[in-house]
Amino acid sequence: MPTKQEQITEDDKLIRQEFDALIHDYLNTNHRKRVEKITKAFNFANSAHKGLRRRSGEPYIMHPLAVARIVVKEIGLGSTSICSALLHDVVEDTDYTVEDIENLFGSKIAQIVDGLTKIAGGVFGERASEQAENFRKLILTMSEDVRVIIIKIADRLHNMRTLASLPEAKQYKIAGETQYIYAPLAHRLGLFRIKTELEDLSFKYEHPDTFRMLEQKLNEKVKENQAFYQELSVPINQKLHEMGYTYKLKERVKTVYSIWKKMSKHNVEFENVYDLVALRIIFDPKPGMSERDQCWMIYSALTSIYKPHPERMRDWVSNPKPNGYESLHVTLMVGGQWVEVQIRSTRMDDIAERGLAAHWKYKEGGVEEIESELDKWLREIKDLLKDPSPDAVDFLETFKLSLHASEIFVFTPKGDIKTIKKGATALDFAFMLHSDIGFHCIGAKVNHNLVPLSYRLQSGDQVEILTSKKQHPQPEWDNFVVTAHAKSRLQDWFKKQAKAIAKAGKATLEETFAKQNVELNDGAFMRLFKYFNLSDRQSLYYQVGKNVLDLSDLPKILTPKSKKGIKNLFGILGSSSNEPEVLKLPAHPEAKANEKIDRKKTFILTDDPKDYELAECCHPIPGDDVLGYVDEDEIVMVHKVQCPVASKLKASQGERIISVKWDMRNLTWFPETIEIKGIDKKGILVDILKVISVAHDMNMNKTVMESNDGIFIGKFHILVHNTQEIEDVRRDLLKIKGVNFVGRVEG
């Protein structure tokens, strides 16, 4: 075992090697060489973190160094970002302040470090609303200098790469938070390579067994296809050489997470996911001709060799995605199978891989329009922040909506092109133009035809919004708007209206009680809550303000019942000879206090569920990847890891997430549904029932079979002990001639 002095020496060597690697990465870029500035930031951070270690045991400074290397090598940012990455944990973890950073390194680096400090520890912490407010502040900083969030994404990427050293419950929290907000954010900023790695790492820790299984199958499939792709590339190489292009061909292999997502969405097996590998053509554009035209020339050359799929062409060169992505995708029929080919210039590929950093590089080179769509999104975020919702958690939800938007292109009456979320309505478009237009929108003309507010726009539509000053937002509008901006503006409007109605309701309630000469105290409120089935004062005020509550019989509402008869509260309060009697209400029964759950240990799920409940939203059974959420009564709610409710809990209540393991003794039955598809033929149902009921001795409580044009789809409701039993019966059902698919219907 090394001595303390030897350990220090080894640490210093390790730190110096990593710093030298950082400088090497930096010197290999086109940025101005400010090595002295970076060295100063490193020395300061190294001194500040001296003696601190990560959970993995390595010196803490190795983390800021790793983040700085991601920032320069994988994203392509310069010295300001590198220094900010090196210093990003100093204010959070040491006694130094933002003012100290500003004095030593200037206001810009201090501003970025301050933004990073606001979100240290994750999107949410112990106090969700406070941390969400910090996130709102971070987004405000991002809208001024987007490098804040880029460095934070780099920080999260390194944390995900080193997640193995943390306890399982902590892994669930961080992986869930990454999937919930950081991966979509990386995608929106054009950091495609980082986005896919974040998704894959999150999936790896949430579903380790499934990840390993799919990774192995993918590697085997890629090896099998090597000869096919070499054969495919021969005529393409020949054609591109004839055209005089300098280029390279790359294979793009689908990620494990994207494969799993496709399997889950379409309920198919791995073997039925066909677009596992795509071919990418990256060419150096010739001078004197636009890159877009050259993409189409190469497209024409490819389709002269192979037949294209008529419905699988994606044109992202004429209208780039809002994150700046440009590429022309075509799907070709080659040797009996469809293959996607992506055509892009070296500039387009650089932007697709590095996102914003590449945008800046090419913008400085004079290509001004590159950032336009991204700038629009950042302006939208600024717009959301102008009049933020009082509830910061709501803001985070609204912001998340804007991250997941898939866009279409529509036109104004004058022919200006506008980008809007796929699935957006005419009302969404009205709000995009201006909030006042949205508030007063009564309909629209799409392609010169009158349509309602709820009309869903299609790419290429020409839209004219119709308004009236008499129109005001209606509650049902919230049901069909889909853009973050429209939802945010409507929610703000409804909240202001609700606040005004509640204020009027409060005045009415106080006036009513005053007329009856009754005190509006806590006891009176409790009886009103119980009588009208409400839970809080604001709800009561609002309902009174809306004139939906009948307050004409207050004496009856406020009179407590007792075994000795009914005592009239108004009589008591009206008596002049006695002091008013205190109205005593029964105390709310407290929930039974359970023994405090040790959140550092793995909770074991047995056949005797005293301290846990299986969530109704996802119906987990033994064998499913699960996690636990400790509620306020110390009851562990067990969810599937991929459950949407669990995803939100991991991000917003991470400190309450615990690791859980199944330890059932096959004493408990769980209802499950399996779906079977295949060729309809005589006796197929009998064969299926033999496998389920006879070979596997399973009980069935319901069966639904449908047949159409020789194809059958059946749903069989069975009782099982665990997922292994489902897998066993699935395997044997697939052996039946005519059965092509067997899958579990997820709850």
LOMAR-945661 format. One record per residue (C-alpha): z, x, y; residue in three letters. Coordinates in steps of 0.25 Angstrom, whole numbers, plus 5000, padded with zeros to 4 digits. Each point is the difference from the previous one (the first is absolute). Last residue first. Example, Ala and Ser with C-alpha at 12.3 -4.5 7.8 and 13.67 -1.06 7.14 Angstrom:
c3, c1, c2, residuo
5029, 5055, 4996, Ser;
5002, 4994, 4986, Ala;
This chain:
c3, c1, c2, residuo
4927, 4802, 4995, Gly;
4989, 5009, 4994, Glu;
4991, 4994, 4990, Val;
5000, 5010, 4989, Arg;
4986, 5004, 4995, Gly;
4991, 4999, 4988, Val;
4985, 5002, 5002, Phe;
4987, 5000, 4991, Asn;
5004, 4991, 4988, Val;
4988, 4997, 4992, Gly;
5004, 5007, 4987, Lys;
5015, 5001, 5000, Ile;
5005, 5014, 5002, Lys;
5003, 4997, 5014, Leu;
5011, 4991, 4995, Leu;
5007, 5011, 4993, Asp;
5001, 5009, 5012, Arg;
5005, 4988, 5009, Arg;
5011, 4997, 4989, Val;
5005, 5014, 5000, Asp;
5000, 5001, 5016, Glu;
5007, 4987, 5002, Ile;
5011, 5004, 4990, Glu;
5001, 5013, 5007, Gln;
5002, 4992, 5013, Thr;
5013, 4995, 4995, Asn;
5008, 4989, 4993, His;
4988, 4990, 4999, Val;
4998, 4985, 5001, Leu;
4985, 4995, 5002, Ile;
4992, 4992, 5009, His;
4985, 5002, 4996, Phe;
4989, 4999, 5010, Lys;
4986, 4999, 4995, Gly;
4987, 5003, 5006, Ile;
4987, 4997, 4992, Phe;
4986, 5004, 5002, Ile;
4988, 4992, 4993, Gly;
4995, 4993, 5012, Asp;
5014, 4996, 5004, Asn;
5013, 4999, 4992, Ser;
5014, 4997, 5004, Glu;
5013, 5002, 4992, Met;
5014, 4998, 5005, Val;
5012, 5002, 4990, Thr;
5015, 4997, 5002, Lys;
5013, 5003, 4994, Asn;
4996, 5011, 4991, Met;
5010, 5007, 4990, Asn;
4996, 5014, 4995, Met;
5000, 5004, 4986, Asp;
4991, 5012, 5002, His;
4991, 4999, 4989, Ala;
5002, 4985, 4998, Val;
5001, 4994, 5014, Ser;
4993, 5009, 5009, Ile;
4989, 5006, 4990, Val;
4998, 4987, 4993, Lys;
4999, 4992, 5013, Leu;
4989, 5009, 5004, Ile;
4992, 4999, 4987, Asp;
5002, 4984, 5001, Val;
4995, 5000, 5014, Leu;
4987, 5008, 4996, Ile;
4997, 4991, 4989, Gly;
4986, 4996, 5005, Lys;
4995, 5009, 5011, Lys;
5003, 5001, 5015, Asp;
4997, 5015, 5004, Ile;
5012, 5006, 5007, Gly;
5012, 4999, 5009, Lys;
5015, 5000, 4997, Ile;
5011, 4998, 5011, Glu;
5015, 5003, 4996, Ile;
5011, 4993, 5006, Thr;
5015, 5003, 4999, Glu;
5013, 4993, 4998, Pro;
5012, 5010, 4997, Phe;
5009, 4999, 4987, Trp;
5013, 5007, 5000, Thr;
5007, 5007, 4988, Leu;
4990, 5011, 4999, Asn;
5012, 5010, 5002, Arg;
4997, 5003, 5015, Met;
5003, 5013, 5007, Asp;
4990, 5000, 5011, Trp;
5002, 5010, 5011, Lys;
5003, 4999, 5015, Val;
4999, 5009, 5012, Ser;
5006, 4995, 5013, Ile;
4994, 4994, 5013, Ile;
5011, 4996, 5011, Arg;
4997, 5012, 5009, Glu;
4985, 4997, 5000, Gly;
5002, 4986, 5006, Gln;
4988, 4999, 5009, Ser;
4989, 5009, 4992, Ala;
5005, 4998, 4986, Lys;
5004, 4986, 5003, Leu;
4986, 4997, 5005, Lys;
4993, 5006, 4988, Ser;
5011, 4992, 4991, Ala;
4995, 4987, 5006, Val;
4985, 5004, 4997, Pro;
5004, 5003, 4985, Cys;
4994, 5014, 4996, Gln;
5014, 5005, 4995, Val;
5003, 4988, 4993, Lys;
5013, 4994, 5005, His;
5014, 4999, 4996, Val;
5010, 4994, 5010, Met;
5014, 5008, 4998, Val;
5011, 4991, 5005, Ile;
5010, 5007, 5009, Glu;
5002, 4988, 5008, Asp;
4992, 5005, 5012, Glu;
4988, 5003, 4991, Asp;
4998, 5013, 4992, Val;
4985, 5001, 4997, Tyr;
4996, 5006, 4986, Gly;
4987, 5006, 4996, Leu;
4991, 4997, 4988, Val;
4988, 5006, 4992, Asp;
4998, 4989, 4990, Asp;
5005, 5003, 4986, Gly;
5010, 4989, 4999, Pro;
4995, 4988, 5008, Ile;
4998, 4998, 5015, Pro;
4998, 4986, 5005, His;
4992, 5004, 5014, Cys;
5006, 4990, 5010, Cys;
5011, 4995, 4992, Glu;
5008, 5013, 5000, Ala;
5008, 5003, 4988, Leu;
5014, 4999, 5004, Glu;
5012, 5011, 4998, Tyr;
5015, 5001, 4999, Asp;
5003, 4991, 4988, Lys;
4986, 5002, 4993, Pro;
5005, 5001, 4985, Asp;
4988, 5005, 4993, Asp;
5001, 5013, 5007, Thr;
4993, 5006, 5013, Leu;
5006, 5014, 5003, Ile;
5002, 5004, 5014, Phe;
4997, 5015, 5002, Thr;
5010, 5007, 5009, Lys;
5000, 5003, 5014, Lys;
5001, 4986, 5005, Arg;
5014, 4998, 4993, Asp;
5001, 4985, 5001, Ile;
5013, 4995, 5006, Lys;
5008, 4990, 4991, Glu;
4996, 4986, 5003, Asn;
5006, 4992, 5011, Ala;
4999, 4985, 4997, Lys;
4993, 4994, 5011, Ala;
5009, 4995, 5011, Glu;
5002, 4985, 5001, Pro;
4998, 4995, 5014, His;
5013, 4996, 5006, Ala;
5003, 4985, 5001, Pro;
5000, 4995, 5015, Leu;
5013, 4997, 5007, Lys;
4998, 4992, 5013, Leu;
5012, 5003, 5009, Val;
5007, 4988, 5005, Glu;
4999, 4997, 5015, Pro;
5014, 5000, 5006, Glu;
5006, 4986, 4999, Asn;
5003, 4989, 5010, Ser;
4986, 4999, 5006, Ser;
4992, 4997, 4988, Ser;
4985, 5002, 5002, Gly;
4999, 5013, 4992, Leu;
5006, 4993, 4988, Ile;
4992, 4987, 5001, Gly;
4987, 5008, 5001, Phe;
5004, 5008, 4987, Leu;
5001, 4987, 4993, Asn;
5008, 5002, 4988, Lys;
4994, 4995, 4987, Ile;
5009, 4996, 4989, Gly;
5012, 5007, 4993, Lys;
4991, 5008, 4990, Lys;
4993, 5006, 5012, Ser;
4986, 4999, 5007, Lys;
4998, 5008, 5013, Pro;
4994, 4992, 5011, Thr;
4989, 5008, 5008, Leu;
4988, 4993, 4995, Ile;
5006, 4986, 5001, Lys;
5005, 5003, 5014, Pro;
4986, 5006, 5004, Leu;
4992, 4987, 4997, Asp;
4989, 5001, 5010, Ser;
4997, 5015, 4997, Leu;
4987, 4997, 4992, Asp;
4993, 5013, 4998, Leu;
4985, 5002, 5002, Val;
5000, 5000, 5015, Asn;
4993, 5014, 5001, Lys;
5011, 5005, 5008, Gly;
5010, 4995, 4990, Val;
4993, 5007, 4989, Gln;
4999, 5013, 5008, Tyr;
5015, 5000, 5004, Tyr;
5003, 4998, 4985, Leu;
4991, 5011, 4996, Ser;
5006, 5009, 5011, Gln;
5015, 4996, 4995, Arg;
4998, 5004, 4986, Asp;
4999, 4995, 4985, Ser;
4994, 4986, 5001, Leu;
5002, 4989, 4990, Asn;
5001, 4989, 5011, Phe;
5014, 4995, 4995, Tyr;
5005, 5014, 4996, Lys;
4995, 5007, 5012, Phe;
5006, 4989, 5009, Leu;
5013, 5001, 4993, Arg;
5001, 5016, 5002, Met;
4996, 4998, 5014, Phe;
5012, 4990, 5003, Ala;
5009, 5010, 4993, Gly;
4995, 5012, 5009, Asp;
5002, 4992, 5013, Asn;
4992, 4990, 5008, Leu;
5013, 4993, 5005, Glu;
4998, 4985, 5001, Val;
5000, 4991, 5013, Asn;
4989, 4991, 4994, Gln;
4992, 5003, 5013, Lys;
5004, 5015, 4999, Ala;
4995, 5000, 4985, Phe;
4986, 4994, 5004, Thr;
4999, 5010, 5012, Glu;
5003, 5012, 4991, Glu;
4989, 4995, 4990, Leu;
4990, 4998, 5011, Thr;
5002, 5013, 5007, Ala;
4999, 5007, 4986, Lys;
4987, 4993, 4997, Gly;
4994, 5004, 5013, Ala;
5003, 5014, 4997, Lys;
4995, 4998, 4986, Ala;
4987, 4995, 5005, Ile;
4998, 5012, 5010, Ala;
5003, 5010, 4988, Lys;
4991, 4992, 4991, Ala;
4989, 5001, 5011, Gln;
5002, 5015, 5002, Lys;
5000, 5002, 4984, Lys;
4987, 4992, 4999, Phe;
4993, 5009, 5010, Trp;
5005, 5013, 4994, Asp;
4996, 4995, 4986, Gln;
4986, 4996, 5005, Leu;
4998, 5014, 5007, Arg;
5005, 5008, 4988, Ser;
4992, 4991, 4990, Lys;
4987, 5002, 5009, Ala;
5002, 5015, 5001, His;
5003, 5002, 4985, Ala;
4988, 4993, 4996, Thr;
5000, 4989, 4990, Val;
5000, 4987, 5007, Val;
5000, 4988, 4991, Phe;
5014, 4995, 4998, Asn;
5005, 5005, 5014, Asp;
4991, 4989, 5006, Trp;
5008, 4989, 4993, Glu;
5011, 5001, 5010, Pro;
4990, 4997, 5012, Gln;
4997, 5009, 5011, Pro;
4996, 4993, 5013, His;
4988, 4993, 5005, Gln;
4999, 4993, 5014, Lys;
4994, 5012, 5006, Lys;
4988, 4998, 4991, Ser;
4992, 5011, 4992, Thr;
4988, 5003, 4992, Leu;
4997, 5013, 4994, Ile;
4986, 5005, 4997, Glu;
4998, 5008, 4987, Val;
4987, 5007, 4994, Gln;
5002, 5002, 4986, Asp;
4996, 5013, 4993, Gly;
5011, 5001, 4991, Ser;
5006, 4987, 4997, Gln;
5011, 4993, 5008, Leu;
5010, 4990, 4993, Arg;
5000, 4986, 5008, Tyr;
5014, 4996, 5002, Ser;
4998, 4998, 5015, Leu;
4989, 4989, 4997, Pro;
4985, 5003, 5000, Val;
4988, 4996, 5009, Leu;
4987, 5006, 4997, Asn;
4993, 5010, 5009, His;
5002, 5012, 4990, Asn;
5015, 4997, 5000, Val;
5004, 4991, 5012, Lys;
5015, 4999, 5001, Ala;
5012, 4991, 5001, Gly;
5011, 4995, 5009, Ile;
5005, 5014, 5005, Cys;
5011, 4999, 5011, His;
5010, 5010, 4994, Phe;
4989, 5009, 4994, Gly;
4993, 5001, 5014, Ile;
5013, 5003, 5006, Asp;
5003, 5011, 4990, Ser;
4987, 5007, 5003, His;
4987, 5003, 4992, Leu;
5008, 5003, 4987, Met;
5007, 4987, 5002, Phe;
4987, 4993, 5000, Ala;
4995, 5008, 4987, Phe;
5013, 4996, 4993, Asp;
4997, 4985, 5004, Leu;
4986, 5001, 4994, Ala;
5006, 5005, 4987, Thr;
5002, 5013, 4994, Ala;
4997, 5002, 4985, Gly;
4996, 5015, 5002, Lys;
5007, 5005, 5012, Lys;
4992, 5002, 5013, Ile;
4991, 5009, 5006, Thr;
4991, 4996, 5012, Lys;
4986, 5002, 5003, Ile;
4995, 4996, 5014, Asp;
4988, 4990, 4999, Gly;
5002, 4992, 5012, Lys;
5005, 4988, 4992, Pro;
5010, 5010, 4994, Thr;
4997, 5006, 4986, Phe;
5007, 5002, 4987, Val;
5003, 5012, 4991, Phe;
5010, 4999, 4988, Ile;
5012, 5008, 4997, Glu;
5011, 5002, 4989, Ser;
5014, 4999, 5007, Ala;
5011, 5007, 4992, His;
5006, 5007, 5012, Leu;
5000, 4989, 5010, Ser;
5008, 4991, 4991, Leu;
5010, 5012, 4999, Lys;
5002, 4999, 5015, Phe;
5004, 4985, 4999, Thr;
5010, 5003, 4989, Glu;
5006, 5012, 5008, Leu;
5000, 4991, 5012, Phe;
5008, 4989, 4992, Asp;
5010, 5011, 4997, Val;
5001, 5003, 5014, Ala;
5005, 4986, 5003, Asp;
4999, 4997, 5015, Pro;
4985, 5000, 4999, Ser;
4992, 5010, 5008, Pro;
4994, 4997, 5013, Asp;
4992, 5013, 5004, Lys;
5002, 5006, 4986, Leu;
4989, 4991, 4993, Leu;
4990, 5004, 5011, Asp;
5003, 5015, 4997, Lys;
4997, 4997, 4986, Ile;
4987, 4993, 5004, Glu;
4997, 5012, 5008, Arg;
5002, 5009, 4988, Leu;
4990, 4991, 4992, Trp;
4990, 5001, 5011, Lys;
5001, 5015, 5001, Asp;
4997, 5001, 4985, Leu;
4987, 4992, 5002, Glu;
4996, 5009, 5012, Ser;
5004, 5013, 4994, Glu;
4986, 5005, 4996, Ile;
4993, 4995, 5013, Glu;
5002, 5013, 5008, Glu;
4992, 5010, 4991, Val;
5001, 5011, 5010, Gly;
5006, 5012, 4992, Gly;
5014, 4996, 5004, Glu;
4998, 4987, 4994, Lys;
4996, 5007, 4987, Tyr;
5013, 5007, 4999, Lys;
5008, 4988, 5004, Trp;
4994, 4992, 4990, His;
5003, 5011, 4989, Ala;
5014, 4999, 5003, Ala;
5000, 4985, 5000, Leu;
4995, 4999, 4986, Gly;
5001, 5012, 4991, Arg;
4992, 4996, 4988, Glu;
4991, 4989, 5005, Ala;
4998, 5008, 5013, Ile;
4996, 5012, 4993, Asp;
4990, 4992, 4991, Asp;
4994, 4994, 5012, Met;
4998, 5013, 5007, Arg;
4994, 5006, 4987, Thr;
4990, 4989, 4999, Ser;
5002, 4988, 4991, Arg;
4994, 4993, 4988, Ile;
5009, 4994, 4989, Gln;
4994, 4997, 4987, Val;
5006, 4989, 4991, Glu;
4996, 5000, 4985, Val;
4996, 4988, 4992, Trp;
4998, 5001, 4985, Gln;
4987, 4999, 4991, Gly;
4995, 5014, 5002, Gly;
5002, 5000, 5015, Val;
5000, 4987, 5008, Met;
5004, 5004, 5014, Leu;
5011, 4995, 5010, Thr;
4998, 5004, 5014, Val;
5010, 5004, 5011, His;
4997, 5005, 5014, Leu;
5011, 5008, 5006, Ser;
5008, 5000, 5013, Glu;
5015, 4998, 5001, Tyr;
5005, 5000, 5015, Gly;
5013, 4992, 4997, Asn;
4994, 4988, 5005, Pro;
4989, 5001, 4990, Lys;
4986, 5005, 5004, Pro;
4989, 4990, 5004, Asn;
4986, 5005, 4997, Ser;
5006, 5011, 4992, Val;
5010, 4992, 4991, Trp;
4988, 4992, 4993, Asp;
5005, 4996, 4986, Arg;
4990, 4996, 4990, Met;
5006, 4993, 4988, Arg;
4992, 4987, 5000, Glu;
4986, 5005, 4997, Pro;
5004, 5010, 4989, His;
4990, 5011, 5002, Pro;
4989, 5005, 4990, Lys;
5000, 5015, 4998, Tyr;
4990, 5010, 5004, Ile;
4993, 4994, 5013, Ser;
5014, 4994, 5003, Thr;
5005, 5014, 5002, Leu;
4989, 5004, 5010, Ala;
5002, 4988, 5008, Ser;
5015, 5002, 5001, Tyr;
4997, 5015, 5004, Ile;
4991, 4994, 5011, Met;
5011, 4990, 5004, Trp;
5011, 5011, 5001, Cys;
4989, 5008, 5009, Gln;
4999, 4988, 5009, Asp;
5015, 5000, 5002, Arg;
5001, 5015, 5002, Glu;
4990, 4998, 5012, Ser;
4988, 5009, 5000, Met;
4996, 5012, 5009, Gly;
5009, 5010, 4992, Pro;
5001, 4999, 4985, Lys;
5014, 4995, 4994, Pro;
5008, 5008, 4991, Asp;
5001, 4991, 4987, Phe;
5012, 4995, 4992, Ile;
4995, 4991, 4988, Ile;
5012, 4994, 4993, Arg;
4999, 4995, 4986, Leu;
5010, 4990, 4995, Ala;
5010, 5000, 4988, Val;
5009, 4989, 4994, Leu;
4990, 4989, 5004, Asp;
5000, 4993, 4987, Tyr;
5014, 4994, 4998, Val;
4999, 4992, 4987, Asn;
5005, 5011, 4991, Glu;
5013, 5000, 5009, Phe;
5002, 4986, 4996, Glu;
4998, 4988, 5009, Val;
5009, 4990, 5008, Asn;
4991, 5001, 5012, His;
5011, 5003, 5010, Lys;
5009, 5008, 4990, Ser;
4988, 5008, 4994, Met;
4995, 5003, 5015, Lys;
5014, 5004, 5004, Lys;
5002, 5009, 4988, Trp;
4987, 5007, 5003, Ile;
5003, 5002, 5014, Ser;
5014, 5006, 4996, Tyr;
4994, 5009, 4990, Val;
4990, 5005, 5011, Thr;
4985, 4998, 4998, Lys;
4992, 5013, 4999, Val;
4990, 5005, 5011, Arg;
4990, 5009, 4994, Glu;
4994, 5010, 5010, Lys;
4986, 5003, 5003, Leu;
4997, 5011, 5011, Lys;
4989, 5000, 5011, Tyr;
4990, 5009, 5007, Thr;
4988, 4990, 5001, Tyr;
4985, 5004, 4999, Gly;
4995, 4986, 4996, Met;
4995, 5007, 4987, Glu;
5013, 5006, 4998, His;
5007, 4986, 5001, Leu;
4990, 4994, 4990, Lys;
5003, 5011, 4989, Gln;
5014, 4999, 5002, Asn;
5000, 4985, 4998, Ile;
4991, 5002, 4988, Pro;
5010, 5009, 4993, Val;
5013, 4993, 5005, Ser;
5000, 4988, 4990, Leu;
4999, 5010, 4988, Glu;
5012, 5008, 5006, Gln;
5007, 4987, 5002, Tyr;
4998, 4995, 4985, Phe;
5004, 5014, 4994, Ala;
5013, 4999, 5008, Gln;
5003, 4985, 4996, Asn;
5008, 5003, 4988, Glu;
5009, 5010, 5007, Lys;
5002, 4989, 5011, Val;
5004, 4990, 4989, Lys;
5010, 5010, 4994, Glu;
5007, 5003, 5014, Asn;
5000, 4985, 5003, Leu;
5007, 4996, 4987, Lys;
5011, 5011, 5002, Gln;
5002, 4995, 5014, Glu;
5001, 4986, 4996, Leu;
5011, 5003, 4989, Met;
5008, 5009, 5009, Arg;
4999, 4990, 5012, Phe;
5004, 4988, 4990, Thr;
5012, 5008, 4996, Asp;
5005, 5005, 5014, Pro;
4999, 4986, 5006, His;
5007, 5001, 5013, Glu;
5000, 5015, 5001, Tyr;
4986, 5002, 4997, Lys;
4995, 4988, 5008, Phe;
5007, 5006, 5013, Ser;
4993, 5013, 4997, Leu;
4986, 4993, 4998, Asp;
5001, 4992, 5013, Glu;
5005, 5013, 5008, Leu;
4988, 5008, 4994, Glu;
4990, 4989, 5003, Thr;
5005, 4999, 5015, Lys;
5000, 5015, 5001, Ile;
4985, 5001, 4996, Arg;
4997, 4988, 5009, Phe;
5006, 5005, 5013, Leu;
4992, 4991, 5008, Gly;
5011, 4995, 5009, Leu;
5000, 4986, 4993, Arg;
5001, 5007, 4987, His;
5012, 5008, 5004, Ala;
5006, 4987, 5005, Leu;
4997, 4993, 4987, Pro;
5007, 5011, 4992, Ala;
5012, 5001, 5010, Tyr;
5004, 4985, 5000, Ile;
5003, 4993, 4987, Tyr;
4995, 5011, 4990, Gln;
5009, 5010, 5007, Thr;
5012, 4991, 5002, Glu;
4999, 4997, 4985, Gly;
4999, 5014, 4996, Ala;
5012, 5004, 5009, Ile;
5009, 4988, 4994, Lys;
4995, 5002, 4986, Tyr;
5003, 5015, 5000, Gln;
5014, 4998, 5006, Lys;
5003, 4991, 4989, Ala;
4995, 5011, 4990, Glu;
5009, 5011, 5006, Pro;
4992, 5011, 5008, Leu;
4994, 5013, 4995, Ser;
4987, 4993, 4995, Ala;
4997, 4996, 5014, Leu;
4994, 5014, 5004, Thr;
4985, 4995, 5002, Arg;
5005, 4987, 5006, Met;
5009, 5008, 5010, Asn;
4987, 5008, 5003, His;
4992, 4988, 5003, Leu;
5011, 4994, 5008, Arg;
5000, 5011, 5010, Asp;
4985, 5000, 5001, Ala;
5000, 4986, 5003, Ile;
5011, 5003, 5011, Lys;
4991, 5010, 5005, Ile;
4988, 4990, 5001, Ile;
5010, 4990, 5007, Ile;
5004, 5009, 5011, Val;
4986, 5006, 5001, Arg;
4996, 4986, 5005, Val;
5004, 5003, 5014, Asp;
5002, 4988, 5010, Glu;
4998, 4989, 4989, Ser;
5008, 5009, 4991, Met;
5012, 5000, 5010, Thr;
5000, 4984, 5000, Leu;
4998, 5001, 4985, Ile;
5013, 5008, 5000, Leu;
5007, 4990, 5008, Lys;
4996, 4989, 4991, Arg;
5006, 5009, 4988, Phe;
5013, 5002, 5008, Asn;
5000, 4984, 5001, Glu;
4998, 5000, 4985, Ala;
5012, 5009, 4998, Gln;
5009, 4991, 5008, Glu;
4995, 4988, 4993, Ser;
5002, 5006, 4987, Ala;
5014, 5005, 5002, Arg;
5003, 5009, 4988, Glu;
4986, 5007, 5002, Gly;
4986, 4995, 5001, Phe;
4987, 5007, 5003, Val;
5005, 5013, 4994, Gly;
5011, 5011, 5002, Gly;
4995, 5005, 5014, Ala;
4993, 4989, 5007, Ile;
5005, 5003, 5014, Lys;
5000, 5015, 4997, Thr;
4985, 5000, 4999, Leu;
4998, 4994, 5013, Gly;
5009, 5010, 5007, Asp;
4993, 5011, 4993, Val;
4987, 4995, 5006, Ile;
5006, 4999, 5014, Gln;
5006, 5013, 4999, Ala;
4987, 5007, 4996, Ile;
4993, 4994, 5012, Lys;
5012, 5002, 5010, Ser;
5001, 5016, 4998, Gly;
5004, 5009, 4989, Phe;
5013, 5006, 5004, Leu;
5005, 4991, 5010, Asn;
4994, 4988, 4993, Glu;
5006, 5003, 4987, Ile;
5014, 5002, 5006, Asp;
4998, 4986, 5007, Glu;
4997, 4994, 4987, Val;
5013, 5004, 4995, Thr;
5006, 5011, 4991, Tyr;
5012, 4998, 4992, Asp;
4993, 5000, 4987, Thr;
4994, 4990, 4990, Asp;
4992, 4989, 5008, Glu;
4997, 5009, 5012, Val;
4995, 5012, 4991, Val;
4992, 4991, 4990, Asp;
4986, 5000, 5007, His;
5001, 5014, 5005, Leu;
4990, 5007, 4990, Leu;
4991, 4987, 5001, Ala;
5001, 5000, 5015, Ser;
4996, 5015, 5000, Cys;
4988, 4997, 4991, Ile;
4996, 4988, 5009, Ser;
5000, 5008, 5012, Thr;
4993, 5011, 4993, Ser;
4988, 4993, 4995, Gly;
4996, 4988, 4990, Leu;
4991, 5001, 4988, Gly;
5005, 4989, 4991, Ile;
5001, 5008, 4987, Glu;
5002, 5014, 5005, Lys;
5007, 4998, 5013, Val;
5009, 4988, 4998, Val;
5002, 5003, 4986, Ile;
5004, 5014, 5003, Arg;
5010, 4995, 5011, Ala;
5006, 4990, 4990, Val;
5002, 5012, 4990, Ala;
5007, 5008, 5010, Leu;
5009, 4988, 5004, Pro;
5004, 4999, 4986, His;
5002, 5015, 4997, Met;
5010, 5000, 5011, Ile;
5010, 4993, 4991, Tyr;
5002, 5012, 4991, Pro;
4996, 4996, 4985, Glu;
5011, 4993, 4992, Gly;
4992, 4988, 4996, Ser;
5010, 4991, 5008, Arg;
4995, 5008, 5012, Arg;
5008, 5011, 5006, Arg;
5007, 5004, 5013, Leu;
5005, 5014, 5002, Gly;
4991, 5002, 5013, Lys;
4994, 4987, 5004, His;
5001, 5004, 5015, Ala;
4996, 5014, 4998, Ser;
4988, 4997, 4992, Asn;
4996, 4989, 5011, Ala;
5001, 5010, 5011, Phe;
4993, 5011, 4992, Asn;
4989, 4990, 4997, Phe;
4998, 4995, 5014, Ala;
4999, 5014, 5005, Lys;
4990, 5004, 4989, Thr;
4991, 4988, 5004, Ile;
5000, 5004, 5015, Lys;
4997, 5014, 4996, Glu;
4988, 4996, 4991, Val;
4993, 4992, 5011, Arg;
4986, 5003, 4994, Lys;
4991, 4989, 5007, Arg;
4996, 4991, 4989, His;
4988, 5003, 4991, Asn;
5008, 5000, 4987, Thr;
5002, 5012, 4991, Asn;
5010, 5006, 5009, Leu;
5009, 4988, 4998, Tyr;
4999, 5000, 4984, Asp;
5004, 5015, 5001, His;
5012, 4997, 5009, Ile;
5005, 4990, 4991, Leu;
4998, 5009, 4988, Ala;
5008, 5011, 5008, Asp;
5011, 4989, 5002, Phe;
5000, 4997, 4985, Glu;
5002, 5014, 4996, Gln;
5011, 5003, 5010, Arg;
5008, 4988, 4995, Ile;
4999, 5004, 4986, Leu;
5003, 5015, 5004, Lys;
5012, 4995, 5008, Asp;
5005, 4991, 4989, Asp;
4999, 5012, 4990, Glu;
5008, 5009, 5009, Thr;
5010, 4989, 5002, Ile;
5002, 4998, 4985, Gln;
5001, 5015, 4998, Glu;
5012, 5000, 5011, Gln;
5006, 4988, 4993, Lys;
4999, 5007, 4986, Thr;
4989, 4996, 4991, Pro;
5004, 4994, 4986, Met;
